[in-house]
Amino acid sequence: MPEEDNGEEAQRSRQAALRYILDAWEEAVYDGLDPDCVATAAIFAALSDMIASYGEEPVAIMAERLPQRIRNGEFTVIRTLQ
């Protein structure tokens, strides 16, 4: 898997990508889909795409680090409700 680029352009790209995903998520839930189903589909899509790009072993190694990253709050997103 490629090294993470922490430059401003990379950060803007990650933020834009996250906004697209969150918008699609909100639309799916608004349309009546269960958030758990949306979450499962999103995880499946992300992992499938990463495996297609990098292979199973590198993605498995990355996934082994997820529990600690989750506990560290790396995936906690605070959204404001409007």
N, CA, C and O atoms as a Tinker XYZ file with bonds, in Angstrom:
   328  protein
     1  N      0.845000   -1.167000    0.000000    73     2
     2  CA     0.000000    0.000000    0.000000    64     1     3
     3  C      0.894000    1.234000    0.000000    63     2     4     5
     4  O      1.939000    1.253000    0.649000    81     3
     5  N      0.478000    2.258000   -0.728000    73     3     6
     6  CA     1.356000    3.425000   -0.843000    64     5     7
     7  C      1.484000    4.156000    0.477000    63     6     8     9
     8  O      0.595000    4.119000    1.327000    81     7
     9  N      2.631000    4.831000    0.623000    73     7    10
    10  CA     2.834000    5.621000    1.829000    64     9    11
    11  C      1.817000    6.751000    1.846000    63    10    12    13
    12  O      1.447000    7.285000    0.801000    81    11
    13  N      1.369000    7.107000    3.044000    73    11    14
    14  CA     0.401000    8.177000    3.167000    64    13    15
    15  C      1.074000    9.512000    2.896000    63    14    16    17
    16  O      2.156000    9.797000    3.410000    81    15
    17  N      0.415000   10.322000    2.081000    73    15    18
    18  CA     0.879000   11.670000    1.795000    64    17    19
    19  C      0.103000   12.608000    2.694000    63    18    20    21
    20  O     -1.124000   12.667000    2.619000    81    19
    21  N      0.797000   13.337000    3.538000    73    19    22
    22  CA     0.144000   14.231000    4.478000    64    21    23
    23  C      0.139000   15.670000    3.998000    63    22    24    25
    24  O     -0.116000   16.577000    4.789000    81    23
    25  N      0.416000   15.904000    2.721000    73    23    26
    26  CA     0.426000   17.253000    2.183000    64    25    27
    27  C     -0.970000   17.842000    2.145000    63    26    28    29
    28  O     -1.967000   17.136000    2.294000    81    27
    29  N     -1.021000   19.158000    1.941000    73    27    30
    30  CA    -2.298000   19.858000    1.918000    64    29    31
    31  C     -3.222000   19.344000    0.821000    63    30    32    33
    32  O     -4.419000   19.170000    1.051000    81    31
    33  N     -2.684000   19.101000   -0.360000    73    31    34
    34  CA    -3.510000   18.611000   -1.468000    64    33    35
    35  C     -4.096000   17.236000   -1.145000    63    34    36    37
    36  O     -5.269000   16.981000   -1.417000    81    35
    37  N     -3.289000   16.361000   -0.572000    73    35    38
    38  CA    -3.776000   15.038000   -0.188000    64    37    39
    39  C     -4.864000   15.155000    0.881000    63    38    40    41
    40  O     -5.859000   14.430000    0.842000    81    39
    41  N     -4.672000   16.060000    1.823000    73    39    42
    42  CA    -5.670000   16.269000    2.878000    64    41    43
    43  C     -6.979000   16.776000    2.283000    63    42    44    45
    44  O     -8.053000   16.323000    2.680000    81    43
    45  N     -6.905000   17.703000    1.343000    73    43    46
    46  CA    -8.120000   18.214000    0.686000    64    45    47
    47  C     -8.823000   17.101000   -0.074000    63    46    48    49
    48  O    -10.051000   17.011000   -0.055000    81    47
    49  N     -8.053000   16.259000   -0.738000    73    47    50
    50  CA    -8.645000   15.141000   -1.479000    64    49    51
    51  C     -9.353000   14.169000   -0.543000    63    50    52    53
    52  O    -10.453000   13.703000   -0.839000    81    51
    53  N     -8.718000   13.864000    0.591000    73    51    54
    54  CA    -9.345000   12.952000    1.559000    64    53    55
    55  C    -10.627000   13.554000    2.119000    63    54    56    57
    56  O    -11.625000   12.852000    2.284000    81    55
    57  N    -10.604000   14.846000    2.409000    73    55    58
    58  CA   -11.802000   15.509000    2.933000    64    57    59
    59  C    -12.924000   15.520000    1.902000    63    58    60    61
    60  O    -14.083000   15.293000    2.246000    81    59
    61  N    -12.590000   15.780000    0.643000    73    59    62
    62  CA   -13.591000   15.772000   -0.420000    64    61    63
    63  C    -14.179000   14.373000   -0.598000    63    62    64    65
    64  O    -15.390000   14.215000   -0.747000    81    63
    65  N    -13.319000   13.373000   -0.582000    73    63    66
    66  CA   -13.786000   11.995000   -0.718000    64    65    67
    67  C    -14.716000   11.623000    0.433000    63    66    68    69
    68  O    -15.757000   11.002000    0.216000    81    67
    69  N    -14.348000   11.998000    1.646000    73    67    70
    70  CA   -15.191000   11.707000    2.808000    64    69    71
    71  C    -16.531000   12.407000    2.674000    63    70    72    73
    72  O    -17.563000   11.823000    3.005000    81    71
    73  N    -16.542000   13.637000    2.199000    73    71    74
    74  CA   -17.809000   14.364000    2.027000    64    73    75
    75  C    -18.718000   13.644000    1.044000    63    74    76    77
    76  O    -19.922000   13.536000    1.277000    81    75
    77  N    -18.144000   13.144000   -0.070000    73    75    78
    78  CA   -18.939000   12.376000   -1.033000    64    77    79
    79  C    -19.561000   11.149000   -0.372000    63    78    80    81
    80  O    -20.747000   10.872000   -0.549000    81    79
    81  N    -18.757000   10.426000    0.382000    73    79    82
    82  CA   -19.250000    9.209000    1.035000    64    81    83
    83  C    -20.334000    9.547000    2.053000    63    82    84    85
    84  O    -21.370000    8.883000    2.100000    81    83
    85  N    -20.100000   10.578000    2.869000    73    83    86
    86  CA   -21.095000   10.945000    3.886000    64    85    87
    87  C    -22.387000   11.441000    3.240000    63    86    88    89
    88  O    -23.471000   11.164000    3.752000    81    87
    89  N    -22.294000   12.162000    2.137000    73    87    90
    90  CA   -23.500000   12.606000    1.434000    64    89    91
    91  C    -24.292000   11.412000    0.904000    63    90    92    93
    92  O    -25.515000   11.367000    1.037000    81    91
    93  N    -23.597000   10.447000    0.305000    73    91    94
    94  CA   -24.271000    9.252000   -0.203000    64    93    95
    95  C    -24.899000    8.463000    0.942000    63    94    96    97
    96  O    -26.006000    7.940000    0.814000    81    95
    97  N    -24.190000    8.384000    2.049000    73    95    98
    98  CA   -24.686000    7.683000    3.235000    64    97    99
    99  C    -25.989000    8.318000    3.713000    63    98   100   101
   100  O    -26.985000    7.631000    3.941000    81    99
   101  N    -25.961000    9.646000    3.861000    73    99   102
   102  CA   -27.146000   10.362000    4.336000    64   101   103
   103  C    -28.324000   10.174000    3.380000    63   102   104   105
   104  O    -29.462000   10.017000    3.821000    81   103
   105  N    -28.056000   10.188000    2.088000    73   103   106
   106  CA   -29.119000    9.983000    1.105000    64   105   107
   107  C    -29.707000    8.574000    1.213000    63   106   108   109
   108  O    -30.923000    8.398000    1.139000    81   107
   109  N    -28.847000    7.578000    1.387000    73   107   110
   110  CA   -29.324000    6.199000    1.517000    64   109   111
   111  C    -30.199000    6.037000    2.758000    63   110   112   113
   112  O    -31.245000    5.391000    2.701000    81   111
   113  N    -29.778000    6.615000    3.867000    73   111   114
   114  CA   -30.559000    6.529000    5.102000    64   113   115
   115  C    -31.876000    7.291000    4.938000    63   114   116   117
   116  O    -32.927000    6.824000    5.378000    81   115
   117  N    -31.816000    8.450000    4.312000    73   115   118
   118  CA   -33.026000    9.240000    4.050000    64   117   119
   119  C    -34.015000    8.437000    3.206000    63   118   120   121
   120  O    -35.226000    8.528000    3.407000    81   119
   121  N    -33.493000    7.650000    2.261000    73   119   122
   122  CA   -34.334000    6.822000    1.399000    64   121   123
   123  C    -34.847000    5.573000    2.106000    63   122   124   125
   124  O    -35.574000    4.781000    1.507000    81   123
   125  N    -34.478000    5.387000    3.370000    73   123   126
   126  CA   -35.032000    4.291000    4.152000    64   125   127
   127  C    -34.121000    3.098000    4.373000    63   126   128   129
   128  O    -34.533000    2.119000    4.997000    81   127
   129  N    -32.899000    3.155000    3.879000    73   127   130
   130  CA   -31.993000    2.031000    4.119000    64   129   131
   131  C    -31.502000    2.064000    5.566000    63   130   132   133
   132  O    -31.258000    3.131000    6.130000    81   131
   133  N    -31.366000    0.895000    6.145000    73   131   134
   134  CA   -30.862000    0.751000    7.514000    64   133   135
   135  C    -29.388000    1.164000    7.541000    63   134   136   137
   136  O    -28.597000    0.677000    6.733000    81   135
   137  N    -29.011000    2.062000    8.468000    73   135   138
   138  CA   -27.604000    2.483000    8.540000    64   137   139
   139  C    -26.629000    1.313000    8.687000    63   138   140   141
   140  O    -25.510000    1.389000    8.179000    81   139
   141  N    -27.020000    0.243000    9.364000    73   139   142
   142  CA   -26.137000   -0.920000    9.479000    64   141   143
   143  C    -25.896000   -1.571000    8.119000    63   142   144   145
   144  O    -24.793000   -2.041000    7.840000    81   143
   145  N    -26.925000   -1.597000    7.276000    73   143   146
   146  CA   -26.757000   -2.147000    5.926000    64   145   147
   147  C    -25.839000   -1.255000    5.096000    63   146   148   149
   148  O    -24.993000   -1.749000    4.349000    81   147
   149  N    -26.007000    0.052000    5.229000    73   147   150
   150  CA   -25.152000    0.989000    4.503000    64   149   151
   151  C    -23.703000    0.822000    4.971000    63   150   152   153
   152  O    -22.781000    0.817000    4.156000    81   151
   153  N    -23.509000    0.686000    6.278000    73   151   154
   154  CA   -22.157000    0.519000    6.826000    64   153   155
   155  C    -21.511000   -0.760000    6.295000    63   154   156   157
   156  O    -20.353000   -0.752000    5.879000    81   155
   157  N    -22.258000   -1.843000    6.313000    73   155   158
   158  CA   -21.723000   -3.112000    5.824000    64   157   159
   159  C    -21.344000   -3.012000    4.348000    63   158   160   161
   160  O    -20.290000   -3.498000    3.938000    81   159
   161  N    -22.201000   -2.384000    3.561000    73   159   162
   162  CA   -21.924000   -2.225000    2.134000    64   161   163
   163  C    -20.704000   -1.336000    1.913000    63   162   164   165
   164  O    -19.883000   -1.617000    1.039000    81   163
   165  N    -20.578000   -0.263000    2.700000    73   163   166
   166  CA   -19.442000    0.645000    2.550000    64   165   167
   167  C    -18.127000   -0.047000    2.896000    63   166   168   169
   168  O    -17.135000    0.101000    2.184000    81   167
   169  N    -18.127000   -0.796000    3.986000    73   167   170
   170  CA   -16.913000   -1.525000    4.384000    64   169   171
   171  C    -16.544000   -2.548000    3.312000    63   170   172   173
   172  O    -15.380000   -2.666000    2.929000    81   171
   173  N    -17.552000   -3.291000    2.830000    73   171   174
   174  CA   -17.310000   -4.285000    1.787000    64   173   175
   175  C    -16.729000   -3.621000    0.538000    63   174   176   177
   176  O    -15.746000   -4.101000   -0.026000    81   175
   177  N    -17.345000   -2.509000    0.110000    73   175   178
   178  CA   -16.871000   -1.818000   -1.097000    64   177   179
   179  C    -15.438000   -1.325000   -0.918000    63   178   180   181
   180  O    -14.610000   -1.467000   -1.818000    81   179
   181  N    -15.149000   -0.744000    0.249000    73   179   182
   182  CA   -13.802000   -0.226000    0.495000    64   181   183
   183  C    -12.772000   -1.346000    0.497000    63   182   184   185
   184  O    -11.733000   -1.243000   -0.155000    81   183
   185  N    -13.058000   -2.405000    1.223000    73   183   186
   186  CA   -12.096000   -3.513000    1.296000    64   185   187
   187  C    -11.924000   -4.194000   -0.056000    63   186   188   189
   188  O    -10.805000   -4.542000   -0.434000    81   187
   189  N    -13.023000   -4.390000   -0.790000    73   187   190
   190  CA   -12.935000   -5.021000   -2.108000    64   189   191
   191  C    -12.069000   -4.208000   -3.051000    63   190   192   193
   192  O    -11.243000   -4.758000   -3.779000    81   191
   193  N    -12.262000   -2.889000   -3.036000    73   191   194
   194  CA   -11.471000   -2.021000   -3.908000    64   193   195
   195  C    -10.000000   -2.036000   -3.508000    63   194   196   197
   196  O     -9.121000   -2.100000   -4.368000    81   195
   197  N     -9.730000   -1.976000   -2.205000    73   195   198
   198  CA    -8.345000   -2.000000   -1.747000    64   197   199
   199  C     -7.675000   -3.327000   -2.092000    63   198   200   201
   200  O     -6.511000   -3.343000   -2.493000    81   199
   201  N     -8.391000   -4.433000   -1.942000    73   199   202
   202  CA    -7.830000   -5.745000   -2.281000    64   201   203
   203  C     -7.540000   -5.829000   -3.773000    63   202   204   205
   204  O     -6.519000   -6.380000   -4.182000    81   203
   205  N     -8.440000   -5.281000   -4.586000    73   203   206
   206  CA    -8.206000   -5.280000   -6.037000    64   205   207
   207  C     -6.949000   -4.478000   -6.380000    63   206   208   209
   208  O     -6.229000   -4.822000   -7.318000    81   207
   209  N     -6.686000   -3.413000   -5.622000    73   207   210
   210  CA    -5.530000   -2.570000   -5.905000    64   209   211
   211  C     -4.234000   -3.093000   -5.316000    63   210   212   213
   212  O     -3.188000   -3.036000   -5.964000    81   211
   213  N     -4.295000   -3.606000   -4.080000    73   211   214
   214  CA    -3.070000   -3.920000   -3.337000    64   213   215
   215  C     -2.884000   -5.395000   -3.010000    63   214   216   217
   216  O     -1.780000   -5.811000   -2.658000    81   215
   217  N     -3.936000   -6.190000   -3.120000    73   215   218
   218  CA    -3.847000   -7.604000   -2.775000    64   217   219
   219  C     -4.347000   -7.871000   -1.366000    63   218   220   221
   220  O     -4.468000   -6.961000   -0.546000    81   219
   221  N     -4.629000   -9.119000   -1.109000    73   219   222
   222  CA    -5.232000   -9.501000    0.167000    64   221   223
   223  C     -4.311000   -9.307000    1.366000    63   222   224   225
   224  O     -4.746000   -8.796000    2.398000    81   223
   225  N     -3.063000   -9.702000    1.249000    73   223   226
   226  CA    -2.169000   -9.645000    2.412000    64   225   227
   227  C     -1.910000   -8.213000    2.898000    63   226   228   229
   228  O     -2.022000   -7.966000    4.099000    81   227
   229  N     -1.571000   -7.267000    2.026000    73   227   230
   230  CA    -1.379000   -5.901000    2.519000    64   229   231
   231  C     -2.636000   -5.319000    3.179000    63   230   232   233
   232  O     -2.542000   -4.595000    4.170000    81   231
   233  N     -3.798000   -5.634000    2.631000    73   231   234
   234  CA    -5.047000   -5.133000    3.223000    64   233   235
   235  C     -5.298000   -5.823000    4.562000    63   234   236   237
   236  O     -5.766000   -5.183000    5.504000    81   235
   237  N     -4.999000   -7.099000    4.659000    73   235   238
   238  CA    -5.157000   -7.807000    5.939000    64   237   239
   239  C     -4.235000   -7.203000    6.998000    63   238   240   241
   240  O     -4.637000   -7.044000    8.151000    81   239
   241  N     -3.016000   -6.871000    6.618000    73   239   242
   242  CA    -2.079000   -6.244000    7.569000    64   241   243
   243  C     -2.622000   -4.893000    8.018000    63   242   244   245
   244  O     -2.576000   -4.570000    9.205000    81   243
   245  N     -3.138000   -4.097000    7.071000    73   243   246
   246  CA    -3.731000   -2.811000    7.427000    64   245   247
   247  C     -4.912000   -3.012000    8.378000    63   246   248   249
   248  O     -5.063000   -2.273000    9.351000    81   247
   249  N     -5.740000   -4.006000    8.097000    73   247   250
   250  CA    -6.922000   -4.265000    8.918000    64   249   251
   251  C     -6.546000   -4.705000   10.337000    63   250   252   253
   252  O     -7.304000   -4.470000   11.278000    81   251
   253  N     -5.398000   -5.332000   10.492000    73   251   254
   254  CA    -4.953000   -5.740000   11.832000    64   253   255
   255  C     -4.725000   -4.545000   12.743000    63   254   256   257
   256  O     -4.816000   -4.668000   13.964000    81   255
   257  N     -4.430000   -3.389000   12.157000    73   255   258
   258  CA    -4.192000   -2.172000   12.946000    64   257   259
   259  C     -5.474000   -1.411000   13.263000    63   258   260   261
   260  O     -5.446000   -0.461000   14.045000    81   259
   261  N     -6.590000   -1.809000   12.674000    73   259   262
   262  CA    -7.834000   -1.072000   12.853000    64   261   263
   263  C     -8.335000   -1.006000   14.291000    63   262   264   265
   264  O     -8.769000    0.065000   14.714000    81   263
   265  N     -8.299000   -2.094000   15.071000    73   263   266
   266  CA    -8.821000   -1.984000   16.438000    64   265   267
   267  C     -8.163000   -0.858000   17.251000    63   266   268   269
   268  O     -8.860000   -0.106000   17.933000    81   267
   269  N     -6.858000   -0.737000   17.186000    73   267   270
   270  CA    -6.185000    0.312000   17.952000    64   269   271
   271  C     -6.506000    1.691000   17.396000    63   270   272   273
   272  O     -6.692000    2.643000   18.154000    81   271
   273  N     -6.570000    1.799000   16.084000    73   271   274
   274  CA    -6.905000    3.085000   15.482000    64   273   275
   275  C     -8.320000    3.518000   15.856000    63   274   276   277
   276  O     -8.576000    4.699000   16.091000    81   275
   277  N     -9.236000    2.548000   15.908000    73   275   278
   278  CA   -10.606000    2.849000   16.326000    64   277   279
   279  C    -10.610000    3.329000   17.766000    63   278   280   281
   280  O    -11.239000    4.334000   18.095000    81   279
   281  N     -9.907000    2.607000   18.615000    73   279   282
   282  CA    -9.828000    2.988000   20.033000    64   281   283
   283  C     -9.179000    4.349000   20.228000    63   282   284   285
   284  O     -9.498000    5.056000   21.184000    81   283
   285  N     -8.273000    4.724000   19.336000    73   283   286
   286  CA    -7.606000    6.028000   19.407000    64   285   287
   287  C     -8.474000    7.159000   18.866000    63   286   288   289
   288  O     -8.077000    8.323000   18.922000    81   287
   289  N     -9.644000    6.832000   18.347000    73   287   290
   290  CA   -10.562000    7.853000   17.868000    64   289   291
   291  C    -10.314000    8.346000   16.458000    63   290   292   293
   292  O    -10.871000    9.370000   16.061000    81   291
   293  N     -9.487000    7.641000   15.685000    73   291   294
   294  CA    -9.170000    8.102000   14.331000    64   293   295
   295  C    -10.375000    8.128000   13.403000    63   294   296   297
   296  O    -10.368000    8.848000   12.405000    81   295
   297  N    -11.396000    7.366000   13.711000    73   295   298
   298  CA   -12.564000    7.277000   12.833000    64   297   299
   299  C    -13.796000    7.942000   13.440000    63   298   300   301
   300  O    -14.899000    7.810000   12.909000    81   299
   301  N    -13.615000    8.636000   14.520000    73   299   302
   302  CA   -14.729000    9.324000   15.153000    64   301   303
   303  C    -14.945000   10.642000   14.430000    63   302   304   305
   304  O    -14.075000   11.513000   14.415000    81   303
   305  N    -16.110000   10.769000   13.836000    73   303   306
   306  CA   -16.460000   11.978000   13.097000    64   305   307
   307  C    -17.603000   12.650000   13.832000    63   306   308   309
   308  O    -18.645000   12.046000   14.090000    81   307
   309  N    -17.388000   13.888000   14.156000    73   307   310
   310  CA   -18.435000   14.655000   14.812000    64   309   311
   311  C    -19.150000   15.463000   13.746000    63   310   312   313
   312  O    -18.568000   16.346000   13.115000    81   311
   313  N    -20.431000   15.142000   13.556000    73   311   314
   314  CA   -21.227000   15.836000   12.545000    64   313   315
   315  C    -22.197000   16.768000   13.237000    63   314   316   317
   316  O    -22.743000   16.450000   14.293000    81   315
   317  N    -22.400000   17.906000   12.638000    73   315   318
   318  CA   -23.394000   18.837000   13.176000    64   317   319
   319  C    -24.698000   18.583000   12.452000    63   318   320   321
   320  O    -24.721000   18.434000   11.231000    81   319
   321  N    -25.778000   18.532000   13.203000    73   319   322
   322  CA   -27.097000   18.346000   12.614000    64   321   323
   323  C    -27.677000   19.704000   12.290000    63   322   324   325
   324  O    -27.597000   20.637000   13.090000    81   323
   325  N    -28.263000   19.806000   11.110000    73   323   326
   326  CA   -28.860000   21.085000   10.697000    64   325   327
   327  C    -30.355000   20.973000   10.658000    63   326   328
   328  O    -31.038000   21.944000   10.333000    81   327
